[in-house]
Every structure is written in structure tokens, then in C-alpha cells.
Amino acid sequence: MARVYPGNPSSHLPDHRSTSDHVDDHHRNQDSVKKASYVAVNRGVGVGGGVRAGGGRGGGPVRCCYRCGDPSHFVRDCPVPGPSMRIPARKGNHASVNDPVKVDLIEFTSGANKVKMKSMNSANEISSNLEQVKTFSNELPPKRVDESPLLAKIQQKEKELQLRGEEIDSLNTRLNKATAELNKCEVKNLEMKLNMEKLQEDLEKSRKELSYLRDKDEEMNMKWWNLNNEFVETKDELNEKIKELEEVNGSADYEMMNMKLELEQWRKAAKAIASVLVEGTDICSKTPELESLVLYYNNRAAKRLSLGKIRKALDDCKKATLLDPGFLKVCLTAGNCHLVLGDIDDALYNYKKCLDSGKVCLDRRLTIEASDGLQNAEKVVSYIKEVAELLQLKTFESATTALELVKEALSISPYSEKLFEMKGEALFMLHKYEEVIQMCEQTLTSAEKNHVTVDDSNRMSAEDRIRPLKLWRWSLMSRSYFHMAKFDLALATLEKYEQLAPPETKTHGPSSLSSATIGELLRCKNAGNKAFKSGNHREAVEHYSKAITQSIESQSFTAICLCNRAAALQALGEVTDAIADCNLAIALDGDYMKAISRRAKLHEKIRDYENAALDFQRLISLLEKKSEMKNVDELALARRHLSSMNKNMKKGVTLDLYLILGLKGSESGSEIKKAYHKAALRHHPDKAGKFLARSDSALDGHAWKEIFTTIHKDADKLFKKIGEAYAVLSDTNKRFSYNLQDHDDFGWNFNE
């Protein structure tokens, strides 16, 4: 069945939906039409566009039919049949909805909302109603609409659309330009990127070249520095040789002239002696020839004394004395020669001979010089006695005072072997080993050239006279090399001493020092080094410990062995023991840079950055004092380490308590307690450096006191760290907090 809507020409067409759909739609359409009509009536406008008959607010009822649109009547008077719809039957109506006979027709009336049910008995009636509706709709006049405003709006919209199109075109043009520019920029960017990569490659090559050139420059600087040193040394050697040649040449010319004069004098003396012998007079009788010859020998002796040729000066004095034993000027010159050589007894004899002579001496100057010489000789004797007493005390203060007295005595007797030996002993007691070696080497040549014993010169060979000069020097030098840990030189010097010294003089050498002792110490040290290099660190510790117990007198060698043992202990993971050995090494040798550097790194390992920074500062100051080319890299590295330590100090990182006790972090409470007791017993301050107390070296109590004070101070610091580690790790809560903090700082895991 088709459904028709009044006023809608398209409603003539039938709807092919079901009857139930028609009923629902028709109901909604009729309801909406009714509401629209009601609203239109109240506003004065009909559904079909009619106007109120009365007009205004006070007019009467408006005749308007919403079904046909005629304003002359209401819908109830409309001749056009109203649309019908099927609705479900009321309650109790059991007719089928699909049965057209049983479906009621709903009719709406304007005014009151009343519904009138009208039965629809057949389909014919429905079709006749539809035909009437079609006829009515065809007879409606066409509606005229003013299209000019719409056309104007359309034109306006077309213009706006055209403008928008132009804008879009311009934007497209700009977009194309921007795209082209972007493409160009991308191309340029790609080119710049390629250029940047090339520049980076060139920069890297330049850096490598610069590094290579720097290395070359450092190498060239090192070579230049070495060549410069060699040049300076060669220049000094050449200057010395030139001076020696000049001296030799001058002395040769002088000796040639003297020989000519001496020959002439001897001719005159021979004539004088021959005339004396012929006449039968005494040879000591004064003649002009003899007097001139004696005076010549005396003057030449004085000249040779001023040039440091003491032996030749004494030879001239001896010749003059043989010619004229009563010539007092020769006695004065001989006394001066013996005083310079340190032969005090011979000097006193000659001075007293000049002063005790029964002859009237008209030369007052001779008497004054002899008196002054006698006083100087007595001063030297008193100095020697006082220095010998001071050296017997073997203290720092006594050795210092003895050294000052020796210097005063050497100003009077600059070639005295006794004073040189005393000076060497004083310097050795003051640990000035390099000065001892330097003095021994420098004075040996002059001693061999000038030292002579007048009484034994005819009976003793040159080797016998020189032997005592070498023995005491080699003895001091071997001991000095030993204490400087230069065992190779000490062994070589000691072997020369043992070969030259006769059995009765070997007691003057170092009683506790022998070539066998030094050889054993070297063997232990070398065995430890070999074991360390091969990775046998525990064996290396044993060898170093054996060398340490046997080398108490050599502080430097003991310090070296302690530092080497610290390296082996560090490799074994025993960091606390390694720090203790470094403390002992630095206490024995405060300038031992290797031990200071190793202790600084060990402090860094346990995160004790404060003490590590102090050690690096100390190392930097020592390296700056040396200022050698080979120390430049070490100095730069130490400064970088110091900067790193200062940064870590600001972070406030805690100590590595597990490493201090030698633990891995997974130990139980009993294991921690056991490790603490072991470390506390080993590193107690009262036990630190006990083996050093057995030393029989020449150190005085003051120096040992300073060493043990330093050892005790460092041991106390280490002992407090051990106690702090145990206090934290033995407490469960503190240990948990420490592990948590340590994990946050370093990400370490501790499996408890």
C-alpha cells in the first residue's frame, strides 16, 4: 500500500516498504504536520503560507487547512480525504497488522488534539483516496521564487572562489619556490655535510700529525738536551785539559828555566865546593856560591808550595838543608810544607827549630812567621783531638760540630789526610753520602801527588805510600754506596778494598759489611724481581722480606725492597699491607718518589682521595725540584691525578671498607671479625717498624726518633681506617646502609 503526503509532489510515488513502516512514518508525519499547523496558527502564518484573516494580535481564528493549504477552512472541513495509517490494534484487538480489513484509520482534527478512529474496509477506498490526492496536487499553481539574490550570492561566491583559487595558485607558486629552495638547501646541506666529514678527517689527520710532531719534538728536545749536556761536559773537559796543558806547558817552561838556573847554580856550587876542598876548609863554610844555591832552593820551595806542589817543595827544602843545615828560612819553608800536608809533628819541629835557635836572628819577619806557624800547628792539633772526641759520640749534633771544626782545620792544613778522613766520617754520620763519595774522589789525586813521608821516602815504594790513602777512601765509599742502595758500585769498591788491604788493616774497614753480604742482598732482591715478573707474587714477597731483614743499615735499599714488596702485596689484593710497606719506605727515604707515587695510587684504590691528593702534591714538588726532561711526562701525569683526586674529594665518596679489610663483600660476620683481628694485630702502631730497632747504623737518636715518629703517625692513620671498616661492617644495619650507598655511587653488588 502506498503512502501519500499532502503538499509534496513526490509523495505520489508509492513507497515499497512494509505496512508497519508506513504506519510508523505516517504517524510521525501527521504529528509533525499537526505541530507545524498549530505553531503556524499561533504565529499567524499557515502551513501553506496563508495569513491570518483578522491580522494583528487581537484577530479572530484563522482558517487554515494544513492538509490542502487552503486558508478558507479547517482541516476537518477539508474535502480532501486525510492520509491513513495503520496502527496496531488496541489491547484486545487480535487482528493482524498485515490484514488491511482489520486495520483502523486515524484521523486528526485541528483544534483540540483528538483522534478519530475510522475503519478502512477495502483497498479500493485507499486507491480512490490516492487518486484524489494526485489530482489535487496537479491542480496546485506553480510557486514563483525570486532568484536574483541567490544569483548575486552565487556570483559573489564564485568571485570569492576565484580569489581563493588565485590565492591558492600564489600559495602553490610560493610553495614550489620554497620547495625548490628547500631542495637547494638540502643539496647544500649534503655538500656541507660531506665537506664537514672531509674536514673532520683532515682534522683527525692533522691531530695525528700534530701528535706525531709533538712526539718528534719531545724526542728532538730530549736529544738536544742530551747533546747539550754532552757538549757542556765535553767543553768543560776540554777546558780542563787546556788548562792542564797550559799548566804543563808553563810548568815545563818554568822547569826548563829552573833547570838552566839550577845547572848554573850547580856549576857555581861545584866550583865553590872544589875550592873549599882544595883549601881543606869545612863544606858548610859560607861562601857566596853556596849561599846563593841554598837561597835558590829555598825560594823555589816557597814557589812550589804556593803552586800546591808540596812534594817537590819538600825536596828543595831537603837539598837546601843538606847544603846549609843552619839556614833558618829553609826550616820555616819546610815547616809550612808539613803544616799544609797535615804532618803536624814535623811542622812543630821546624817551627821550634827556628824559634829556639841560639843564633841572633836579624830577620824579625822570620820570627813572626815561625811563631804564627807554630800557633796554627797547635790549633790543628787541638782541632784533631776535639773532632775525634765528637765523632766518638755518634750523634747528629756532635757530627755537625765536628764537621765545622774540620772545615776550620782544613783552612790551615788543606792537604791533611787525617782531616779529610774525619770529614768523611762526619759527612757519613750526617747521611751525606754523595758528598762523601765526591770528597774521596776529588782528594785522592792530590793526595797521591803531594803526600810523602820524608823519613820513609827512601825505603818505601810509591805503591806502599799510596795504599793507606786509598784504603780509608774506599772503605767510606763502599759504605756510602751501600747506604745509597747502589750495590753494584758498593760491591766493586769493596772488592778493591779487600784486595788491597792487608790482613792487619782490614779491621779498619766496615766490620759488618763485606762483598759476600752485599752479594746475598743483591741475590735476594733480584730473585724477588724475577718472581714478581713471572707472576709468583707470594714468592716475591718472601724474597723481599728476606732482603729487608738483612739490610737494616742501608735505609735506601730497605726502602726499595719495601716498595717492591708493596707492589707484590698489591697484586695479591692485600692493599692494607701494601700501604703499610709504602709508609715504612717513605719514612726511611722521604724523597723516594716511586714509593710516594705507589702509596698515592693505593690510597686512590681504597677511595681515600684526601691522602692520595697529599701524596700527589708531595710527588709534584719533588719532580719540580729535579726539573729534568725525563720527569716532564711524570709531572704532567701527577698533576692530572691530583686534579682527579680533588674532583673526587668534592663528591664525598666513602672509603672502600671491604678492600681495607681484604674482603670481597660476600663474607659473613665471623669472617669479617677474623679479618679485622688479623689486620689489627699486624698493623698496630706499637708494632710498626719493630725490625728497624735492631739496626746498628751510625744514625743518632734524633734521626731515629723522627723516623719512628713518622712510622707511628702513618700506622695510627691506617689502624683507624681498619677500625672504622670493622665498626661499619660488623653492624648489620650500618653494613646494609653502606652497601646501599656504595651501590648507588658505583653500582656494585654485594651478596651477603
ABEGO torsion letter per residue (X at the ends): XBBBBBGBAAAABBBABBAAAAAAAAAAAAAAAAAAAAAAAAAGBBAAGBBBAAEEAABBBBBBBAAAGBAABBAAABABBBBBBBBBBBBGBABBAABAAABBBBBBBBEBBBBBBBBBABAAAAAAAAAAAAAAAAABBBBBBBAAAAAAAAAAAAAAAAAAAAAAAAAAAAAAAAAAAAAAAAAAAAAAAAAAAAAAAAAAAAAAAAAAAAAAAAAAAAAAAAAAAAAAAAAAAAAAAAAAAAAAAAAAAAAAAAAAAAAAAAAAAAAAAAAAAAAGBBAABBBAAAAAAAAAAAAAAAAAAAAGBAAAAAAAAAAAAAABAABAAAAAAAAAAAAAAGBAAAAAAAAAAAAABABBBABAAAAAAAAAAAAAAAAAAAAAAAAAAAAAAGBAAAAAAAAAAAAAAAAABAABAAAAAAAAAAAAAAGBAAAAAAAAAAAAAAAAAABBBAAAAAABBAAAAAAAAAAAAAAAAAAAAAAAGBAAAAAAAAAAAAAABBAAAAAABBAABBAAAAAAAAAAAAAAAAAAAAGBAAAAAAAAAAAAAAAAABAAAAAAAAAAAAAAAAAAGBAAAAAAAAAAAAAABAABAAAAAAAAAAAAAAGBAAAAAAAAAAAAAAAAAAGBAAAAAAAAAAAAAAAAAAAAAAAGBBBBAAAAAGBAGABBAAAAAAAAAAAAAAABAAABGAAAAABABABBAAAAAAAAAAAAAAAAAAAAAAAAAAAAAABAAAAAAAAAAAAAAAGBBBBX
